């Protein structure tokens, strides 16, 4: 994705994970929880916070100190 870098960094050929948070604003969320004939649920926009390769929060998120922000619009 142009203009975006992952939270992983290279160290001696192995990837390490940073504890710094990344907040993605205006992300398009597409749940796949509907019936088999039409599995796509209600599509919506929200913010997503990722830390250490894990989703930490989804919704209307308040900024936290020293987090990177990517606008997905």
Secondary structure, 3 states (H helix, E strand, C coil): CCCCCCCEEEECCEEEECCCCEEEEEEEECCCCCCHHHCCCCCEEEEEEEECCEEEEEECCCCCCCCEEEECC
